[in-house]
Amino acid sequence: MDILANLNHRLTVANAGWAPCYGREEAIEEVISRSPVPLPEDYISFLRSISGGTDFELSLFVDDTKFQIEIWSAEAALEEFESELEILPEEDYFRHQVWSIGRDKKDLVYFYAEGKEGFGLYSVEGGSTCIDDARKVADTLTDFLVNGIGIYVPVAYRTDVAMRVYDIAYYGKATYDIDLEFWKRTTPIEIPFNGKICSLDFYIEDASPMYTQIQYGLDDFGITLDQIQDWQLEHYQKAAAEQKELFDKYLKNPSDVMKRFEEEIIEDFYEVRENFLEDEEWSVREFGEEITEKIRTADTREKILDLVHLKELTLATNQIRITGACDYCDIDYGVGITLDGTIDVGSVEMIYR
């Protein structure tokens, strides 16, 4: 069967203007000769239809999402094989028992192997080389791409679930980002800054991703909530309790902490300005005449704070961070505070704890 001509209705070609491209028979013959496992004829036929062009893979969108499955051309599959030979130890299973054919956007690698459910097409998370971690996808490539057996779309790419609004205890209504493992509250948080009320996007770092994702059916960890070990639950509960303590201490009434942030920003500004004024020519080259003049003439609290533009607030498990931009900083800028009151000010990389 011509797989390309009979793709499952859930799959559409993602490569713009793509058409079957035959050729590179020598590369296909090399795939056949070098594979440590016998390769099915439907896979070889499929390779012949995608290996003659300049694309290194055929990308397929799944359903009406941006989630993609990539099947490598013969040359790309050979490159992957060479890479495995270079980095994997001699005794590794993947060197001698597996032929990798592609991956998806969730970093699952697809390969042929003789696994615990017999020979067929398996998948495993990228970086894992243990066959016991692999899941059988389908018996054949035809079953996978034509009959739709084993096609899976992670929740992060399913708008019907990923964009659902959840009422999370304590913080209110929010959506969940499964890749980044944080919540975004549907309503911004309002904080006072420089005599005005700022409305910031409010992100809540997930204190217990496994617990949350099982609880809300966001991902399949292969276990249920009652199977999570006691020590894990204690860790999750401790992190969640500390996060609530941070929220109660600083954000239920943010006026005091924002005054402290303002003082630290002003102190940081004076230190930075000394360096700027030592070499105004450099300052003009880097930031322009207008910003350099603002820095030079910022002689009041309001003018100094006016150089800082706050955008979002993140309630982490060990710190509150407010980030944004700053006229005299060419990378993202922010402030942070921990439960014990330690404050950090500066570039985002410097304030993370």
ABEGO torsion letter per residue (X at the ends): XBAAAABBAABBBABBGBBBBBEGAAAAAAAAAABABBBBAAAAAAAAAAAABABABBBBBBEABABBBBBBBAAAAAAAAAAAAAABBAABAAAAABBBAEBBAAGBBBBBBBBAAEBEBBBBBBGBABAAABBBABABAAAAAAAGBGBBBBAAABAAAAABBBBBBGAEBBBBBAAAGBBBBABBBBBBBGGBBBBBBBBBBBABAAAAAAAAGABBAGBBAAABBAAAAAAAAAAAAAAAAAAAAAAABAAAAAAAAAAAAAAAAAAAAAAAAABAAAAAAAAEAAAAAAAAABABAAAAAAABBBABBBBBAABBBBBEBBAABABBBBBBBBAAGBBBBEBAAAABX
